[in-house]
Amino acid sequence: MTQQAAQTANPVRARVAVIGGGPAGLMAAQQLALAGVQVDLYDAMPSVGRKFLLAGRGGMNITHAEPYSQFVTRYGASTAPLLPMLDAFGPQAVRDWVRGLGLETFVGSSGRVFPTDMKAAPLLRAWLHRLREAGVQFHMRHRWLGWRGDALLLQGPQGDVLVQADAVVLALGGGSWARLGSDGSWLPLLAARGVAVAPLQAANCGFDVDWSAHFSERHAGEPLTTVAISARGADGHSLYKQGQFVVTAGGVEGSLIYALSAALREQINADGHAAIYLDLLPDFSAERVAAEVQRPRGARSMASHLQSRLGIKGVKAGLLRECLSKEQYADGEQLAQAIKHLPLRLLRPRPIDEAISSAGGVRWDALEGCMLAAVPGVFVAGEMVDWEAPTGGYLLTACLAGGQAAARDVLRWLV
């Protein structure tokens, strides 16, 4: 669509195609429909919001209640470009929107915000009902294949479909959870049109570790609770976080690992591996640990001594055996140091399709607002853009905010 055509289009009569039925696409469709635009939403899957539903299976975390000044820092290098979107539709706006759909929310002990019933399905049902009332037309099993001339090319149940629209919102997700529709197949289509893109990478992901067969067989699936990790951040500064994670058959995963995954991934990209240091007893001072380790133990084994004096057993005891030589383990000073600063080498991120989310995608410098500079009239929203965030409601909030921002930019384009 030409700029001249866009400027003469009447928003009330305009037709916008939204490609992708995740949170960003649904939010863009909502705002456009409420403005009087005819919205046709296309998705490759049999139904919309499939990743949204699966993410909410363990409790639908919609946003976070921490102070807003702290909330916006969770997006790292993308805080600046995301800030106007979050200012317009931030954590409180998300809660108000949920309430407007007839559902209440509450703040959990961690600061995470949930619907009162903790479920994603009622929220999605209420949202889809509101969208249909607003006139949004849904077209399922329509996979976007790019363009044919000026028309969108989609593969539908009956074959290829050409769609003409006054504007397009692409909200196709990132590259994780391909079985639910986010497979990243859009990236080469945009690159071929001259859009600057960054490779998709795993985010909020686990990492591979070269465990011995003995350790893997004995401890896979065991959680490491009340531990801390220190690592090197992307900017060279030291990172330190306390929490828990899980030992897997081939590595590590879980909330504490996910919280550091961006920095760990970038360290691997730069150095070929990442080094983290485990504090197995973060509530104990180094001096106390050293005193307890070197306390006389009589005929007891060191393993029995550590369990009795420091409560170290199970997977924590196994990690000490796994990561230390016999000589280091037998040396009280080195053992005490390892309990507070145990080195662990991470080899690579787990495959992107196992990750909770992805980094990479359309680069910020490829955008004018939310519009692709190389493809005027085409706007992008959500995880397609090159930003990432930790779990805790930050991902969903930014996707919703991005969908709203894309809709606002479309409306300005159409006027």
SULSULDA-V740908 format. One record per residue. N is the residue number from 1. RES is the residue in three letters. SS is DSSP state (a for helix, b for strand, c for the rest). D_LAST is the distance of its C-alpha to the last C-alpha in Angstrom with 2 decimals. Layout:
n res ss d_last
N RES SS D_LAST
N RES SS D_LAST
This chain:
n res ss d_last
1 MET c 13.57
2 THR c 13.06
3 GLN a 10.56
4 GLN a 10.51
5 ALA a 9.99
6 ALA a 7.07
7 GLN a 5.38
8 THR a 6.90
9 ALA c 6.45
10 ASN c 6.48
11 PRO c 6.31
12 VAL c 9.75
13 ARG c 11.09
14 ALA c 9.77
15 ARG b 12.74
16 VAL b 13.19
17 ALA b 16.70
18 VAL b 18.28
19 ILE b 21.54
20 GLY c 24.08
21 GLY c 25.28
22 GLY c 26.46
23 PRO a 25.37
24 ALA a 22.35
25 GLY a 21.06
26 LEU a 21.91
27 MET a 20.22
28 ALA a 16.92
29 ALA a 17.36
30 GLN a 18.24
31 GLN a 15.25
32 LEU a 12.80
33 ALA a 15.12
34 LEU a 15.45
35 ALA c 11.75
36 GLY c 12.46
37 VAL c 11.52
38 GLN b 14.50
39 VAL b 16.15
40 ASP b 19.13
41 LEU b 21.16
42 TYR b 23.87
43 ASP c 26.89
44 ALA c 30.11
45 MET c 32.36
46 PRO c 33.73
47 SER c 31.94
48 VAL c 29.31
49 GLY c 30.15
50 ARG a 33.52
51 LYS a 33.70
52 PHE a 32.47
53 LEU a 35.38
54 LEU a 37.93
55 ALA a 36.99
56 GLY c 37.61
57 ARG c 40.96
58 GLY c 42.88
59 GLY c 40.80
60 MET c 37.02
61 ASN b 36.29
62 ILE b 32.74
63 THR b 32.69
64 HIS b 35.18
65 ALA c 36.37
66 GLU c 37.61
67 PRO c 36.46
68 TYR a 32.87
69 SER a 34.09
70 GLN a 36.21
71 PHE a 33.75
72 VAL a 31.24
73 THR a 34.09
74 ARG a 34.62
75 TYR a 31.99
76 GLY a 34.12
77 ALA a 32.61
78 SER a 29.10
79 THR a 29.15
80 ALA a 27.21
81 PRO a 24.07
82 LEU a 24.24
83 LEU a 24.89
84 PRO a 21.36
85 MET a 20.65
86 LEU a 24.03
87 ASP a 23.64
88 ALA a 20.64
89 PHE c 22.47
90 GLY c 26.12
91 PRO a 29.45
92 GLN a 29.57
93 ALA a 26.08
94 VAL a 27.34
95 ARG a 30.38
96 ASP a 28.46
97 TRP a 26.27
98 VAL a 29.53
99 ARG a 31.03
100 GLY a 28.12
101 LEU c 29.13
102 GLY c 32.61
103 LEU c 34.35
104 GLU c 36.03
105 THR b 36.54
106 PHE b 39.40
107 VAL b 40.21
108 GLY c 42.94
109 SER c 45.72
110 SER c 43.92
111 GLY c 40.80
112 ARG b 38.86
113 VAL b 36.90
114 PHE b 37.46
115 PRO b 36.87
116 THR c 40.12
117 ASP c 41.25
118 MET c 40.38
119 LYS c 38.89
120 ALA c 35.63
121 ALA a 35.95
122 PRO a 35.52
123 LEU a 32.39
124 LEU a 30.88
125 ARG a 32.01
126 ALA a 30.45
127 TRP a 27.14
128 LEU a 27.10
129 HIS a 28.08
130 ARG a 25.13
131 LEU a 22.72
132 ARG a 24.38
133 GLU a 24.21
134 ALA c 20.43
135 GLY c 20.39
136 VAL c 20.24
137 GLN b 22.29
138 PHE b 24.72
139 HIS b 26.27
140 MET c 29.30
141 ARG c 31.46
142 HIS c 28.71
143 ARG b 29.10
144 TRP b 26.50
145 LEU b 28.31
146 GLY b 25.67
147 TRP b 24.28
148 ARG b 25.87
149 GLY c 24.19
150 ASP c 20.41
151 ALA b 21.13
152 LEU b 21.88
153 LEU b 25.62
154 LEU b 27.05
155 GLN b 30.65
156 GLY b 31.12
157 PRO c 34.35
158 GLN c 34.88
159 GLY b 33.99
160 ASP b 31.04
161 VAL b 27.68
162 LEU b 24.80
163 VAL b 21.29
164 GLN c 18.22
165 ALA c 14.86
166 ASP c 11.23
167 ALA b 11.63
168 VAL b 14.87
169 VAL b 16.28
170 LEU b 19.89
171 ALA c 22.11
172 LEU c 25.50
173 GLY c 27.69
174 GLY c 30.29
175 GLY c 33.67
176 SER c 35.88
177 TRP c 37.16
178 ALA a 36.52
179 ARG a 38.19
180 LEU a 35.34
181 GLY c 32.66
182 SER c 31.92
183 ASP c 33.76
184 GLY c 31.74
185 SER c 31.80
186 TRP a 28.19
187 LEU a 29.28
188 PRO a 30.87
189 LEU a 28.02
190 LEU a 25.61
191 ALA a 28.40
192 ALA c 28.88
193 ARG c 25.33
194 GLY c 26.11
195 VAL c 24.74
196 ALA c 27.12
197 VAL b 28.74
198 ALA b 31.74
199 PRO b 34.38
200 LEU b 34.26
201 GLN b 37.13
202 ALA b 38.67
203 ALA b 37.78
204 ASN c 39.52
205 CYS c 42.33
206 GLY c 46.10
207 PHE b 48.30
208 ASP b 51.39
209 VAL c 54.76
210 ASP c 57.99
211 TRP c 60.01
212 SER c 63.60
213 ALA a 64.34
214 HIS a 66.49
215 PHE a 63.81
216 SER a 61.08
217 GLU a 63.32
218 ARG a 64.54
219 HIS a 61.39
220 ALA c 58.30
221 GLY c 56.17
222 GLU c 57.70
223 PRO b 55.49
224 LEU b 56.04
225 THR b 55.54
226 THR b 55.67
227 VAL b 55.32
228 ALA b 53.36
229 ILE b 51.97
230 SER b 51.76
231 ALA b 50.02
232 ARG b 48.53
233 GLY c 44.84
234 ALA c 42.55
235 ASP c 42.96
236 GLY c 46.73
237 HIS c 47.15
238 SER b 49.14
239 LEU b 47.47
240 TYR b 49.37
241 LYS b 48.42
242 GLN b 50.60
243 GLY b 50.19
244 GLN b 51.27
245 PHE b 50.85
246 VAL b 52.62
247 VAL b 54.94
248 THR c 54.19
249 ALA c 56.49
250 GLY c 54.89
251 GLY b 53.21
252 VAL b 51.39
253 GLU b 48.31
254 GLY c 47.07
255 SER a 45.12
256 LEU a 46.91
257 ILE a 46.49
258 TYR a 42.80
259 ALA a 42.22
260 LEU a 43.63
261 SER a 42.46
262 ALA a 39.86
263 ALA a 42.51
264 LEU a 45.17
265 ARG a 43.09
266 GLU a 42.36
267 GLN a 46.07
268 ILE a 47.00
269 ASN a 44.57
270 ALA a 46.27
271 ASP a 49.88
272 GLY c 50.33
273 HIS c 51.12
274 ALA b 50.42
275 ALA b 53.04
276 ILE b 52.84
277 TYR b 55.59
278 LEU b 56.45
279 ASP b 57.96
280 LEU c 59.77
281 LEU c 60.81
282 PRO c 58.14
283 ASP c 59.84
284 PHE c 63.10
285 SER c 63.82
286 ALA a 65.08
287 GLU a 68.38
288 ARG a 68.86
289 VAL a 68.08
290 ALA a 70.54
291 ALA a 73.20
292 GLU a 72.88
293 VAL a 72.88
294 GLN c 76.00
295 ARG c 77.83
296 PRO c 81.05
297 ARG c 80.51
298 GLY c 84.04
299 ALA c 84.31
300 ARG c 80.74
301 SER c 78.37
302 MET a 75.43
303 ALA a 73.06
304 SER a 74.99
305 HIS a 75.09
306 LEU a 71.32
307 GLN a 70.74
308 SER a 73.32
309 ARG a 72.36
310 LEU a 68.58
311 GLY c 67.47
312 ILE c 66.40
313 LYS c 66.79
314 GLY a 65.04
315 VAL a 62.12
316 LYS a 62.42
317 ALA a 66.05
318 GLY a 65.11
319 LEU a 62.60
320 LEU a 65.29
321 ARG a 67.59
322 GLU a 64.85
323 CYS a 63.71
324 LEU c 67.03
325 SER c 70.16
326 LYS a 73.42
327 GLU a 74.54
328 GLN a 71.43
329 TYR a 71.63
330 ALA a 75.30
331 ASP c 74.72
332 GLY a 73.99
333 GLU a 72.14
334 GLN a 69.85
335 LEU a 69.28
336 ALA a 68.29
337 GLN a 65.86
338 ALA a 64.32
339 ILE a 63.82
340 LYS a 61.58
341 HIS c 60.08
342 LEU b 60.38
343 PRO b 58.69
344 LEU b 56.75
345 ARG b 55.31
346 LEU b 52.07
347 LEU c 51.84
348 ARG b 48.35
349 PRO b 45.42
350 ARG c 45.70
351 PRO c 43.64
352 ILE a 39.88
353 ASP a 40.00
354 GLU a 42.21
355 ALA c 39.95
356 ILE c 37.93
357 SER b 34.89
358 SER b 34.18
359 ALA b 33.25
360 GLY b 31.65
361 GLY b 28.65
362 VAL b 25.52
363 ARG c 26.37
364 TRP a 24.33
365 ASP a 24.53
366 ALA a 22.78
367 LEU b 19.53
368 GLU b 16.70
369 GLY c 15.90
370 CYS c 16.09
371 MET b 14.99
372 LEU b 17.91
373 ALA c 18.29
374 ALA c 20.38
375 VAL c 18.11
376 PRO c 14.45
377 GLY c 12.23
378 VAL b 15.17
379 PHE b 15.42
380 VAL b 18.77
381 ALA c 20.25
382 GLY a 23.75
383 GLU a 27.02
384 MET a 25.61
385 VAL b 25.02
386 ASP c 28.22
387 TRP c 29.18
388 GLU c 31.98
389 ALA c 33.49
390 PRO c 36.73
391 THR c 37.25
392 GLY c 37.23
393 GLY c 33.75
394 TYR a 32.00
395 LEU a 30.76
396 LEU a 29.22
397 THR a 27.64
398 ALA a 25.90
399 CYS a 24.75
400 LEU a 23.24
401 ALA a 21.64
402 GLY a 20.30
403 GLY a 18.80
404 GLN a 17.02
405 ALA a 15.81
406 ALA a 14.55
407 ALA a 12.58
408 ARG a 11.00
409 ASP a 10.19
410 VAL a 8.80
411 LEU a 6.37
412 ARG a 5.42
413 TRP a 5.68
414 LEU a 3.79
415 VAL c 0.00
